[in-house]
Amino acid sequence: MRRIAILIPMFAVLALAGCAAPRMVARGDESLRAGRPQAAVRHYEEAARRRPRLLEDPDFVSKLNQARALRAYEEGRRTEIRGQWETAMARYREALEYDPLLDRARRALQNAQIEASRMRHRQAIKLADAGRLNEAVSQLEQAVELDPDNEGAHDALDSVERAKREARTRTDAAYQEAQGLMADGRWDEAHSTLERVIGEEPNHLPARVDRHRASRTIEDARDKAGQAEELLDAKKLDQARATMIDVLNVWPTFARARNILERAEAGLAEAERLFERAVELGERGQWDEAVRAASQSLDRFPYTDERREFLRLARQRAAEAHTRAGDRLLAEGELGEAETRYHRALGFVPAHGPAKAGLGQADYLRGKGAEEQGLWGHALLWYRRAVGHSSQEQFAAALREARRTIFERAALTVNASVNDRTGVGSPFESFRADVLARLSRARPDIAHLVGDDDADYRITIALDVLDVRTELVRREHRVHTYTEYHRVPNPRIPQLESRLRSARRELVRLERAYQVACRHCGGSGRVVQQQPATPTRPDRRESSTDRREQEKPQLRREAERDDRTRGDRSRDGDRGRTDRSGRDRRPDRDEDRGRRPPSYVACPRCSGTGRAGTITRTDIRRQALRVNQIERTLRAEPTMVRRASIAEWPYIVEHYRKTGIIQVAVRIEDAAGRTVSRSVSDSATFSDQTIDNANAAVGLDPNPLALPDAQQIMAELIEDAAPKAAAAAMQAVLSDRADRLEQEARRLEAAGKPQLALEYRVDRARVIETFDRGGAGRLLDTLGRSLPSDPVPVRPAPELVPRPDTQEPADEAVPAVPDDAGDPEPDIPGLGLHVQPLTDRLAEQFGAAGRAGMLVSGVEAGSKAERAGIRAGDIILRFNGRPLPDVETLERLAAEADYPVPIVVLRDGEELERTVR
């Protein structure tokens, strides 16, 4: 039935599809008659899909092919309108495949072939006009294939063949010409000729091979030319020359290589000429000019150890000559001219010891002159400069003497007293002793403590406040949660006793149920079945119920006999033994008498068990074990157990704070009665908390206050405030003395007494040195740069500094150093530069009139500046894009710069950019 239910919908669908197929065919016929072949094809194909057997019908297939042919014909006509003649040809061929007798499709196909041939002919003409001959030939061949009667296409192909033969002759001649050019090393012309040959005949394989060889040769030559230009930029002239010689051996007409070779040879020749001139000047003893010529030679070609060694020797000789001249001038008392010579020597050799010693001697002599005039401040500054040039003991001793004299001159006396305004008694005495001891130990050497009232300064230190306060900050009410334990009767014992009673009742029930015997077999588990005399085969058609009804009387008789037998067996004791199935293992007495023994079968009610229920001994044993387990658990349980409970204990936390306060007033009064006041204050805070209503029994221990007493706090405050008060007092005295000295220096400077103003400023620096050694050193450096002395250049005269020059140096005399060359300036840290301000005369001399910058008077060997290509005589215009109004700006920018940074320098009137790394 289920299969029938599944097949019925299938048959229904097939029936509906079979009914729809004739309708689709009828619609197709109607569309075909109406001239709508596309719709007809669609209806016919749908009918064939629904009833595939229609494709076996010749009439249906004929109509379907006719519709398809007409559809393809109409598509071809629409394609013709768009001018797609070859696509139309494909549609017409498709129509003829479906209907070979469709004459209009055949005529349309012929017409489309003619039009397609004409179209390809026209395209070939256009390609030929564009120089694309091979593509034009391909179009003409297809045009002839489409319409063999196209005379125009045939004539065009003939003309192309003639042109090909003529072009082959020309290409052979051009190829021979290209081989000749390659043999002469004219690779660029050969490459162009081979390109022309391949353009006319793309399949000319030898020309393609030679073109590849020419391209590789030209490319290699151009790469080597680029490498040679990089070598020229790096001033490796010899390597650039060797590279270009190799290139010209292969390509003699390479103009770029010849130009690079000429530049390299010219540079080498110029470097050699300059070096020969440097050697000649050195032989004549003109070492300044020799250094300049050697530097220019190395600037042209720096990769030669011989010239470097000569330049080093020339610089050493020039430095020695200038040092000797400086020593001679120094002996004659011409300190300014001597310093000029020494600075020129250091310009050639920055670490020249004799020149530095000469500079130190000149500064020492100037210091001696200032000392004779009583200008110990000037003398100190000159001696510092002398020691900076050379660490001779003579210079150091003079510097120490000047420092001692200025120390004695700048010394001051101080009278100190400590007062009490608090009335605290013994703590004040401790404070007073501590302050006086601190003043005595911490005072600088320049300040002396005296006991009279004629001191320069009087210090009054007053203990204004010394107090200790105790206060209750806040009080918090809290609750302490803890756990209490009590002994209670064990709640598990009643549960276990209930479970034990239930288990025992279940055990009794199981034992009683097990002892109930089966009523059918009387507990024996078997019944007797009598065998008939003539066994007959039971009728298979008889039901099992009928058989059981027939066997009931027999079974009842057997059961009664078994009951009697069991009763006899029970009376006889051990004589009635049976096996597990309940059968008697003794031979039946009837067998002894020759009777036929009865047949025993298992009891159908109890299945041979002899019991009325399904309880087994295993069930009884399991229940007995369960009872024993509960009894053991009950015996192991304690009578009383410990029970926990949550309890709360309220208490109070009190927060106390003890604060110590100290205030000290410092009053400074000078001899003129002017006062300076300062104050020192300090405090110490101690906090603790105590617990009120604490109980250790519940886990809340009491916490007594452990705050220090007032005397301890006062002692601690005094110990901290005493050194602060002493330091503040001494600092105030020294600062006031420094301010007074600066005010006096300004007054003298305004009065037209700069020398005395400088003396006061040196004294001020000596006072500042007691509490700020670095600041005092910077102040002395600044004062040293402003010494009123004869203008002396810091470094060698710019006109003697080696400068790159493309022209041969003239033999005229060296111009004199301008008088406004500027004061000496320190080295720029980290750069290895020696610079000086660019004055108007120096700017005019170096062609930098109207420009602002720093003149490089020396460059240390191996420094960052030397590696960047900066030379003595350059004018630094901008450092890291910023102008340089003074030396301090350059020092600051150099210290703060994140290298590498760009530096713009002016050299021979031309701005150059160098990068310092």
C-alpha positions in Angstrom: 0.0 0.0 0.0 2.8 2.4 0.8 4.4 1.8 -2.6 1.1 2.5 -4.3 0.8 5.7 -2.3 4.2 6.8 -3.6 3.6 5.9 -7.2 0.2 7.7 -7.5 1.7 11.3 -7.5 4.4 10.2 -9.9 1.8 8.9 -12.4 -0.2 12.1 -11.9 2.8 14.3 -12.7 3.7 12.2 -15.8 0.1 12.4 -16.9 0.1 16.2 -16.6 3.4 16.5 -18.4 2.0 14.2 -21.2 -1.0 16.4 -21.5 1.1 19.6 -21.6 3.4 18.4 -24.4 0.7 18.6 -27.2 -0.2 22.1 -26.1 3.5 23.2 -26.4 3.6 21.6 -29.9 0.5 23.5 -30.9 1.9 26.8 -29.6 5.1 26.1 -31.6 3.2 25.5 -34.8 1.2 28.7 -34.3 4.4 30.7 -33.7 6.1 29.2 -36.7 3.1 30.1 -38.9 3.1 33.6 -37.5 6.8 34.1 -38.4 8.2 34.0 -34.8 10.8 31.2 -35.1 12.4 32.1 -31.7 9.2 31.5 -29.9 8.5 28.4 -32.0 11.9 26.9 -31.0 11.3 27.7 -27.4 7.9 25.9 -27.4 9.2 22.9 -29.4 12.2 22.4 -27.0 9.9 22.6 -24.0 7.6 20.0 -25.5 10.6 17.7 -26.2 11.7 18.2 -22.6 8.4 17.2 -21.2 7.9 14.3 -23.7 11.3 13.1 -25.0 9.6 10.6 -27.3 8.7 13.5 -29.6 12.3 13.6 -30.8 11.6 10.2 -32.4 8.8 11.7 -34.5 10.1 12.8 -37.9 7.4 15.4 -38.4 8.2 17.0 -35.0 12.0 16.9 -35.7 11.4 18.5 -39.1 9.4 21.4 -37.6 12.0 21.9 -34.9 14.9 22.1 -37.4 12.8 24.4 -39.6 12.2 26.7 -36.7 15.9 26.7 -35.7 17.0 27.4 -39.2 14.7 30.4 -39.5 15.9 31.7 -36.1 19.6 31.5 -37.2 18.7 33.2 -40.5 17.0 36.1 -38.7 19.9 36.5 -36.3 22.3 36.6 -39.3 20.2 39.3 -40.9 20.3 41.4 -37.7 24.1 41.0 -37.5 24.4 42.2 -41.2 22.7 45.4 -40.2 25.4 46.0 -37.6 28.1 45.3 -40.2 29.3 42.1 -38.6 29.6 40.1 -41.7 31.7 37.2 -40.4 29.3 36.7 -37.5 26.4 36.7 -40.0 28.2 34.1 -42.0 28.4 31.8 -39.0 24.6 32.3 -38.4 23.8 31.5 -42.1 25.9 28.4 -41.9 24.1 27.3 -38.8 20.7 27.8 -40.6 21.9 25.7 -43.5 23.0 22.9 -41.2 19.4 22.8 -39.8 17.7 23.2 -43.2 20.0 22.7 -46.3 17.1 23.6 -48.6 16.8 27.2 -47.2 17.7 29.1 -50.4 17.6 32.6 -48.8 20.1 31.6 -46.2 22.4 30.3 -49.0 22.1 33.5 -50.9 22.6 35.6 -47.8 25.8 33.5 -47.0 27.2 34.2 -50.4 26.5 37.9 -50.1 28.0 38.0 -46.5 31.2 36.3 -47.8 31.6 38.9 -50.5 31.1 41.8 -48.0 33.4 40.2 -45.4 36.2 39.9 -48.1 35.7 43.5 -49.1 35.9 44.6 -45.4 39.1 42.7 -44.8 40.5 44.2 -48.0 39.8 47.7 -46.7 41.4 46.8 -43.3 44.5 45.6 -45.1 44.8 48.9 -46.9 44.6 50.8 -43.6 47.3 48.5 -42.0 49.6 49.0 -44.9 49.2 52.8 -44.6 50.2 52.4 -41.0 53.3 50.4 -41.9 52.0 47.1 -40.5 52.7 45.1 -43.6 52.5 41.6 -42.1 49.1 42.2 -40.6 47.9 43.6 -43.9 49.1 40.5 -45.7 47.2 38.3 -43.2 44.0 40.3 -43.8 44.4 40.0 -47.6 44.9 36.2 -47.4 41.7 35.9 -45.4 39.9 38.2 -47.9 40.9 36.0 -50.8 39.9 32.9 -48.9 36.5 34.4 -48.3 35.9 35.5 -51.9 38.3 34.1 -54.5 36.8 36.5 -57.1 38.0 39.6 -55.2 40.4 41.0 -57.7 41.5 43.9 -55.5 42.7 41.5 -52.8 44.6 39.4 -55.4 46.3 42.5 -56.8 47.2 43.7 -53.3 48.8 40.3 -52.5 50.8 40.4 -55.7 52.1 43.8 -54.9 53.1 42.7 -51.4 55.0 39.7 -52.8 57.0 42.0 -55.1 57.7 44.4 -52.2 58.8 41.5 -50.1 61.4 40.4 -52.6 62.6 44.0 -52.9 62.7 44.4 -49.1 64.7 41.1 -48.8 67.3 42.6 -51.1 67.5 45.7 -49.0 67.6 43.8 -45.7 70.5 41.7 -46.9 72.4 44.8 -47.7 71.5 46.4 -44.4 72.5 43.3 -42.5 75.9 43.3 -44.2 76.3 47.0 -43.3 75.4 46.3 -39.7 78.1 43.6 -39.5 80.7 46.0 -40.8 79.6 48.6 -38.2 80.0 46.0 -35.4 83.5 45.1 -36.7 84.4 48.8 -36.4 83.0 49.1 -32.9 80.2 51.4 -33.9 77.6 49.5 -31.8 75.0 52.2 -31.6 74.8 52.6 -35.4 74.9 48.8 -35.8 72.0 48.5 -33.4 69.9 51.0 -35.3 70.6 49.2 -38.6 69.7 45.8 -37.1 66.5 47.3 -35.8 65.6 48.5 -39.3 66.4 45.0 -40.7 64.2 43.3 -38.1 61.4 45.8 -38.7 61.4 44.9 -42.4 61.9 41.2 -41.9 60.9 40.0 -38.4 62.0 36.4 -39.1 65.7 37.4 -39.8 67.2 35.3 -37.0 70.9 36.3 -37.6 69.9 39.9 -37.3 68.0 39.2 -34.1 71.1 37.5 -32.6 73.4 40.3 -33.5 70.9 42.9 -32.2 70.9 41.1 -28.9 74.7 41.2 -28.8 74.8 44.9 -29.7 72.1 45.7 -27.0 74.2 43.9 -24.3 77.4 45.7 -25.4 75.6 49.1 -25.3 73.9 48.4 -22.0 77.2 47.2 -20.4 79.0 50.3 -21.7 76.4 52.7 -20.3 76.4 50.9 -16.9 80.1 51.3 -16.7 79.8 54.9 -17.7 77.4 55.5 -14.8 79.8 53.7 -12.5 82.6 55.9 -13.8 80.6 59.1 -13.1 80.0 57.9 -9.5 83.8 57.3 -9.2 84.3 60.9 -10.5 82.0 62.2 -7.9 83.9 60.2 -5.3 87.2 61.6 -6.8 88.4 58.2 -7.6 89.9 59.4 -10.9 92.2 56.5 -11.6 89.5 53.9 -11.3 87.1 56.0 -13.5 89.9 56.4 -16.1 90.6 52.6 -16.2 86.9 51.8 -16.5 86.4 54.2 -19.4 89.6 52.9 -21.2 88.0 49.4 -21.0 84.8 50.7 -22.4 86.4 52.6 -25.3 88.4 49.5 -26.3 85.1 47.9 -27.0 83.1 50.9 -28.2 85.6 53.5 -29.5 82.8 55.9 -30.6 81.1 56.1 -27.2 81.1 59.9 -26.7 80.0 59.8 -23.1 82.8 57.5 -22.2 85.3 59.7 -24.0 84.0 62.7 -22.1 84.3 60.9 -18.7 87.9 59.8 -19.6 88.9 63.4 -20.5 87.5 64.7 -17.2 89.3 62.0 -15.2 92.6 62.6 -17.0 92.2 66.3 -16.6 91.6 65.9 -12.9 94.6 63.6 -12.5 96.8 66.0 -14.5 95.7 69.0 -12.4 96.3 67.0 -9.2 99.7 66.1 -10.4 100.6 69.6 -11.4 99.4 71.0 -8.1 101.4 68.4 -6.2 104.6 69.2 -8.2 104.1 72.8 -7.4 103.6 72.0 -3.7 106.9 70.0 -3.7 108.6 72.9 -5.4 107.3 75.4 -2.9 108.3 73.1 -0.1 111.9 73.0 -1.5 111.9 76.8 -1.4 110.7 76.8 2.2 107.4 78.4 1.3 105.4 75.9 3.4 102.2 77.9 3.6 101.8 78.0 -0.1 103.0 74.3 -0.3 100.2 73.3 2.1 97.7 75.2 0.0 98.8 73.5 -3.2 99.0 70.1 -1.6 95.5 70.5 -0.2 94.2 71.5 -3.6 95.9 68.5 -5.2 94.4 66.1 -2.6 91.0 67.8 -3.1 91.3 66.8 -6.8 92.5 63.3 -6.2 92.6 62.3 -2.5 93.5 58.6 -3.0 97.3 58.7 -2.7 99.3 58.1 0.4 102.4 59.9 -0.9 100.6 63.2 -1.2 98.9 62.8 2.1 102.2 62.2 3.8 103.7 65.3 2.1 100.7 67.4 3.2 101.2 66.2 6.8 104.9 67.1 6.5 104.1 70.5 4.9 101.6 71.4 7.7 104.2 70.4 10.3 106.9 72.5 8.7 104.5 75.5 8.3 103.5 75.1 12.0 107.1 75.0 13.1 108.0 78.1 11.0 105.1 80.1 12.4 105.9 78.9 15.9 109.5 80.1 15.5 108.3 83.4 14.2 105.9 83.7 17.1 108.7 82.9 19.6 110.9 85.6 18.0 108.0 88.1 18.2 107.2 87.1 21.7 110.8 87.7 22.7 110.6 91.2 21.2 107.5 91.9 23.2 105.1 91.9 20.2 102.4 89.8 21.9 99.7 90.4 19.3 101.9 89.5 16.3 103.2 86.5 18.2 99.7 85.2 19.0 98.8 85.6 15.3 101.8 83.4 14.4 100.9 80.8 17.0 97.3 80.7 15.8 98.5 80.2 12.3 100.6 77.4 13.4 97.6 75.8 15.2 95.6 76.2 12.0 98.0 73.9 10.3 98.6 71.5 13.2 95.8 71.9 15.8 97.7 69.9 18.4 101.0 71.6 18.0 102.5 71.8 21.5 105.0 74.6 21.0 102.4 76.9 19.5 100.0 76.2 22.4 102.9 76.8 24.8 103.6 80.1 23.0 100.0 81.2 23.3 100.1 80.3 27.0 103.3 82.3 27.4 101.6 85.3 25.8 98.6 85.1 28.0 100.9 84.7 31.0 102.8 87.8 30.1 99.5 89.7 29.8 98.5 88.4 33.2 101.7 89.6 34.7 101.1 93.0 33.2 97.6 93.1 34.7 99.1 91.9 38.0 101.6 94.7 38.1 98.8 97.2 37.6 96.9 95.5 40.5 94.1 94.1 38.3 94.1 90.7 39.8 90.8 89.9 38.1 92.3 90.5 34.7 95.4 88.5 35.8 93.2 85.6 36.9 91.4 85.5 33.5 94.7 85.6 31.6 96.2 82.9 33.7 93.2 80.7 33.1 93.6 81.1 29.4 97.3 80.4 29.7 96.6 77.2 31.7 94.0 76.3 29.0 96.7 76.4 26.3 99.5 74.7 28.2 99.6 73.1 31.7 103.0 74.4 32.7 103.7 74.7 36.4 104.6 78.4 36.0 101.2 79.1 34.6 99.4 77.0 37.3 101.4 78.7 40.1 100.5 82.2 38.8 96.8 81.1 38.6 96.8 79.9 42.2 98.4 83.1 43.4 95.8 85.1 41.6 93.0 83.0 43.1 94.4 83.4 46.6 94.7 87.2 46.2 91.1 87.5 44.9 90.0 85.1 47.7 91.5 87.5 50.3 90.0 90.4 48.5 86.5 88.9 48.3 86.5 87.5 51.8 83.8 88.6 54.2 83.1 88.4 58.0 79.9 87.2 59.5 78.5 87.6 63.1 75.8 85.0 63.9 73.4 84.8 66.8 70.5 82.5 67.6 67.4 83.7 69.6 64.4 82.0 71.1 60.8 83.2 70.8 59.1 80.0 71.9 60.2 79.5 75.5 60.7 75.8 75.1 63.8 75.7 77.2 66.2 72.8 76.7 65.1 72.1 73.0 66.1 75.6 72.1 69.6 75.2 73.7 70.0 72.1 71.5 68.9 74.0 68.4 71.2 76.9 69.2 74.2 74.7 69.6 73.4 72.7 66.5 72.9 75.9 64.3 76.2 77.4 65.5 78.1 74.1 64.9 76.6 73.8 61.4 77.5 77.4 60.6 81.1 76.8 61.7 81.4 73.5 59.8 79.5 74.4 56.6 80.8 77.9 56.0 83.0 78.4 52.9 86.6 79.5 53.2 85.6 82.9 52.0 83.3 83.6 55.0 84.8 84.0 58.5 82.7 83.9 61.7 83.6 86.6 64.1 82.1 87.6 67.5 82.3 91.4 67.3 79.7 93.8 65.8 82.0 95.1 63.1 81.4 92.2 60.8 80.3 92.6 57.2 77.1 90.7 57.8 75.1 90.0 60.9 73.0 86.8 60.9 70.1 86.6 63.3 68.4 83.2 63.5 65.2 83.1 65.6 63.3 80.0 66.6 59.8 81.3 66.1 57.7 78.2 66.5 58.4 74.8 68.1 55.3 72.9 69.0 53.8 69.4 69.1 50.1 68.9 68.8 48.0 65.8 69.4 44.5 65.5 68.0 41.8 62.9 67.4 41.3 62.7 63.7 38.2 60.5 63.4 36.4 57.7 65.2 35.0 54.7 63.3 32.3 52.3 64.5 33.0 48.9 63.2 31.6 45.3 63.6 33.9 42.3 63.9 32.4 39.1 62.5 33.7 35.8 63.9 32.6 32.1 64.1 31.2 30.4 67.3 31.1 26.6 67.8 28.6 24.6 70.0 28.2 20.8 70.7 24.7 19.4 69.7 23.3 15.9 69.2 24.3 14.3 66.0 21.5 14.9 63.4 22.6 11.9 61.4 21.8 9.3 64.0 18.0 9.5 63.6 18.4 9.3 59.9 20.6 6.2 60.1 18.2 4.5 62.5 15.3 5.1 60.2 17.2 3.7 57.3 18.2 0.7 59.4 14.6 -0.1 60.3 13.5 0.2 56.7 16.4 -2.1 55.6 15.5 -4.7 58.2 11.9 -4.7 57.2 12.9 -5.2 53.6 15.2 -8.1 54.6 12.3 -9.8 56.4 10.0 -9.3 53.5 12.5 -10.9 51.1 13.1 -13.9 53.3 9.3 -14.6 53.6 8.8 -14.2 49.9 11.6 -16.5 49.2 10.1 -19.3 51.4 6.7 -19.3 49.6 6.6 -22.5 47.4 5.1 -22.8 43.9 1.5 -24.1 44.2 1.6 -25.9 40.9 4.7 -28.1 41.6 4.6 -27.9 45.4 8.1 -26.5 45.6 9.7 -29.4 43.7 10.2 -27.4 40.5 9.0 -30.3 38.3 5.9 -32.1 37.3 5.2 -35.7 36.0 4.2 -36.2 32.4 2.8 -39.7 31.4 4.0 -41.1 28.1 1.3 -42.7 25.9 1.7 -46.4 24.8 1.9 -45.5 21.2 3.4 -42.1 20.6 1.6 -40.1 18.1 2.8 -36.9 16.4 0.8 -34.0 17.5 -1.2 -32.2 14.9 0.6 -29.1 13.9 -2.6 -27.3 13.2 -3.6 -27.7 16.8 -3.0 -24.5 18.7 -0.8 -24.3 21.8 -3.9 -23.2 23.9 -5.7 -26.5 23.1 -2.7 -28.5 23.9 -2.4 -26.8 27.3 -6.1 -27.4 28.0 -5.6 -31.1 27.2 -2.5 -31.4 29.4 -4.1 -29.8 32.5 -5.6 -33.0 34.0 -2.5 -34.9 33.5 -0.4 -32.2 35.1 -2.7 -32.1 38.1 -2.3 -35.8 38.6 1.5 -35.6 38.3 1.6 -32.8 40.8 -0.5 -34.8 43.3 1.9 -37.7 42.9 4.9 -35.5 43.3 3.4 -34.0 46.5 3.0 -37.5 47.9 6.5 -38.4 46.8 7.9 -35.3 48.4 6.0 -36.1 51.6 7.4 -39.5 51.6 10.8 -38.1 50.9 10.6 -35.7 53.7 9.6 -38.6 56.0 12.4 -40.8 54.8 15.1 -38.0 55.4 18.1 -38.4 53.4 16.9 -41.3 51.4 15.0 -39.1 49.0 17.9 -37.2 47.2 17.3 -35.2 44.0 19.6 -33.4 41.6 19.4 -29.7 40.9 16.6 -30.1 38.5 14.5 -31.7 41.1 14.6 -35.2 39.7 15.3 -38.1 42.1 18.8 -39.4 41.6 17.8 -42.9 42.8 16.4 -45.3 40.3 12.6 -45.4 40.4 11.1 -48.4 42.1 8.8 -48.9 39.2 11.9 -49.5 37.1 13.0 -52.2 39.6 9.6 -53.8 39.1 9.9 -53.6 35.4 7.4 -50.8 35.1 7.9 -47.8 32.8 9.2 -44.8 34.7 7.2 -41.6 34.7 8.4 -38.6 32.6 9.4 -35.4 34.6 9.4 -31.9 33.1 10.1 -28.5 34.6 7.2 -26.7 36.2 5.7 -24.2 33.8 4.6 -21.9 36.6 7.9 -21.4 38.4 10.2 -22.4 35.5 11.7 -25.2 37.6 12.6 -23.0 40.6 10.0 -24.4 43.0 9.2 -20.9 44.3 6.1 -18.8 43.9 8.0 -15.4 43.4 11.2 -14.2 41.7 13.2 -13.5 44.8 16.6 -15.2 44.9 19.2 -15.9 47.6 21.4 -13.3 46.1 18.8 -10.6 46.7 18.6 -11.7 50.3 22.4 -11.6 50.8 22.6 -8.1 49.2 19.9 -6.8 51.6 21.7 -8.4 54.6 24.9 -6.7 53.6 23.1 -3.4 53.3 21.7 -3.9 56.8 25.2 -4.7 58.2 26.7 -1.6 56.5 24.1 0.7 58.0 24.7 -0.8 61.5 28.4 -0.2 61.2 27.9 3.4 60.1 25.5 3.9 63.0 28.0 2.5 65.5 30.8 4.8 64.1 28.7 8.0 64.3 29.5 10.2 67.4 26.6 11.1 69.7 27.5 14.8 69.9 28.9 17.0 67.1 30.4 20.5 66.7 28.2 23.2 65.0 29.5 26.6 63.8 27.5 29.9 63.8 28.3 33.5 62.7 28.5 36.1 65.5 29.2 39.9 65.5 31.2 42.0 68.0 30.9 45.9 67.8 34.0 48.0 68.5 35.4 51.5 67.9 38.6 52.5 66.1 40.0 55.9 67.0 42.6 57.6 64.8 45.1 59.9 66.4 47.7 62.2 64.8 50.6 64.0 66.5 52.1 66.9 64.5 55.3 68.7 65.2 55.9 72.2 63.7 59.1 74.2 63.6 59.6 77.7 62.0 62.9 79.5 61.9 63.3 83.1 60.8 66.6 84.1 59.2 67.5 87.8 59.1 70.6 89.1 57.3 71.9 92.6 57.9 74.9 94.1 56.2 77.2 96.9 57.4 75.1 99.5 55.6 72.0 98.4 57.5 70.2 96.7 54.5 68.4 93.5 55.5 67.4 90.3 53.8 64.9 88.0 55.5 64.2 84.4 54.9 62.3 81.7 56.7 62.8 77.9 57.2 59.8 75.8 58.2 59.4 72.1 58.6 56.9 69.6 60.1 56.7 66.0 61.1 53.5 64.0 61.3 52.9 60.7 63.2 49.7 58.8 63.0 48.4 55.7 64.9 45.0 54.1 65.8 43.6 52.4 68.9 40.7 49.9 69.3 38.1 50.5 72.0 36.0 47.6 73.3 38.4 45.0 71.9 38.1 41.3 72.9 40.9 39.0 72.3 38.6 36.0 72.8 36.8 36.7 69.6 39.9 37.4 67.6 40.0 41.2 68.1 43.3 42.1 69.8 43.6 45.6 71.5 46.0 48.1 69.8 47.4 50.7 72.2 48.7 54.0 70.8 52.5 54.0 70.0 53.1 57.7 69.1 56.5 59.2 70.0 56.5 61.8 72.8 56.9 65.5 72.3 60.5 65.6 73.2 61.5 63.1 70.6 59.5 65.0 67.9 61.1 68.3 68.9 64.6 66.7 68.8 63.9 65.3 65.3 62.6 68.7 64.0 65.6 70.5 65.4 68.0 67.9 63.8 66.4 68.6 60.4 65.8 72.3 60.7 69.2 73.3 62.1 71.3 72.5 58.9 68.6 74.0 56.7 68.6 77.2 58.7 72.4 77.4 58.7 72.6 76.7 54.9 69.8 79.2 54.2 71.6 81.9 56.2 75.0 81.3 54.5 73.3 81.1 51.1 71.5 84.4 51.7 74.8 86.1 52.8 76.7 84.8 49.7 73.9 85.7 47.3 73.6 89.1 48.7 77.3 89.6 48.4 77.3 88.5 44.8 74.3 90.8 44.0 76.1 93.8 45.6 79.3 93.1 43.6 77.2 92.9 40.3 75.5 96.2 41.1 78.9 97.8 41.8 80.2 96.4 38.5 77.3 97.9 36.6 77.8 101.2 38.2 81.5 101.3 37.3 80.7 100.2 33.8 78.2 103.0 33.4 80.8 105.4 34.8 83.2 104.4 32.0 85.5 102.2 34.1 85.3 98.8 32.4 88.5 97.5 34.0 87.2 98.0 37.5 83.8 96.6 36.5 85.6 93.4 35.3 87.5 93.2 38.6 84.2 93.3 40.6 82.7 90.6 38.3 85.7 88.3 38.9 85.2 88.8 42.6 81.5 87.9 42.1 82.5 84.8 40.3 84.7 83.8 43.2 81.8 84.3 45.6 79.5 82.3 43.4 82.1 79.5 43.2 81.4 78.7 46.9 77.9 77.4 46.1 77.8 77.0 42.3 81.1 75.9 40.9 79.7 75.2 37.4 78.0 78.6 37.2 81.2 80.3 38.3 83.2 78.5 35.7 80.8 79.6 32.9 80.9 83.1 34.2 84.7 83.2 34.1 84.7 81.8 30.6 82.4 84.6 29.5 84.5 87.2 31.2 87.6 85.7 29.6 86.2 86.3 26.1 85.5 89.9 26.9 89.0 90.8 28.1 90.1 94.3 27.0 93.2 93.4 25.1 94.7 93.9 21.7 92.6 92.2 19.0 94.2 88.8 18.3 92.8 86.2 15.9 92.1 82.9 17.5 93.2 80.8 14.5 95.6 81.2 11.6 94.9 84.0 9.2 92.2 83.0 6.7 94.4 83.8 3.7 96.9 81.2 4.8 94.3 78.5 5.4 94.4 75.8 2.6 91.5 76.4 0.3 90.4 74.5 -2.8 91.0 76.6 -5.9 90.8 75.6 -9.5 93.4 78.2 -10.5 97.0 78.1 -9.7 97.8 80.1 -6.5 99.4 83.4 -7.1 102.9 84.1 -5.9 102.1 87.5 -4.3 102.8 88.2 -0.7 100.4 87.0 2.0 98.1 89.9 3.1 98.3 91.0 6.6 95.8 89.9 9.2 92.9 92.4 9.7 93.0 94.2 12.9 89.4 93.3 13.7 89.8 89.5 13.3 88.0 89.1 16.6 88.7 87.6 20.0 89.6 83.9 20.4 86.7 81.5 20.5 86.5 78.0 22.0 86.3 74.9 20.0 82.8 73.8 18.9 82.1 70.7 21.1 81.7 67.4 19.1 82.5 68.9 15.7 86.2 69.5 15.9 85.8 73.1 14.5 87.7 76.2 15.4 85.7 79.3 14.5 85.7 83.0 15.0 83.1 85.7 14.3 82.9 87.0 10.7 83.8 90.7 10.9 83.2 93.2 8.1 86.8 93.2 7.0 87.0 89.4 7.0 83.7 89.2 5.1 85.0 91.6 2.5 88.2 89.7 2.2 86.5 86.3 1.7 83.9 87.6 -0.7 81.0 87.4 1.8 80.2 91.0 2.2 76.8 91.5 3.8 76.6 87.8 4.9 76.4 86.6 8.5 78.2 83.5 9.7 81.2 81.9 11.4 84.7 81.8 9.9 86.3 78.3 10.1 89.9 79.0 11.2 90.8 75.3 11.9 89.6 71.8 11.6 90.9 68.9 13.8 92.1 65.8 12.0 89.6 62.9 12.1 86.8 65.0 13.4 83.2 65.1 12.2 83.8 68.4 10.4 86.8 66.9 8.5 84.8 63.8 7.5 82.0 66.1 6.2 84.4 68.0 3.9 84.6 71.3 5.9 87.9 73.1 5.5 89.7 76.0 7.1 88.6 79.2 5.3 85.0 78.1 4.9 82.3 80.4 6.2 79.5 78.6 8.0 76.2 80.3 7.0 73.6 78.0 8.4 73.7 75.1 10.8 70.8 72.6 10.5 68.8 75.3 8.6 69.3 78.1 11.2 71.5 81.2 10.9 74.5 81.8 13.2 74.5 85.3 14.7 77.2 84.4 17.3 79.4 81.6 18.5 77.1 80.8 21.4 74.3 79.9 19.0 76.6 77.5 17.1 77.6 75.9 20.4 74.0 75.4 21.5 72.9 74.1 18.1 75.8 71.7 17.9 75.0 70.4 21.5 71.3 70.0 20.8 71.6 68.6 17.2 70.3 65.1 16.4 72.9 64.0 13.9 73.2 63.8 10.9 72.5 67.5 10.2 73.2 69.7 7.1 75.6 72.6 7.2 75.7 75.3 4.5 79.1 76.8 3.9 80.4 79.5 1.6 83.6 78.6 -0.3 85.0 80.8 -3.1 81.7 82.6 -3.4 79.7 79.4 -3.9 77.3 78.0 -1.3 77.9 74.3 -0.6 75.9 71.9 1.6 77.7 69.4 3.7 76.3 66.8 6.1 77.9 66.2 9.5 77.3 62.7 10.9 
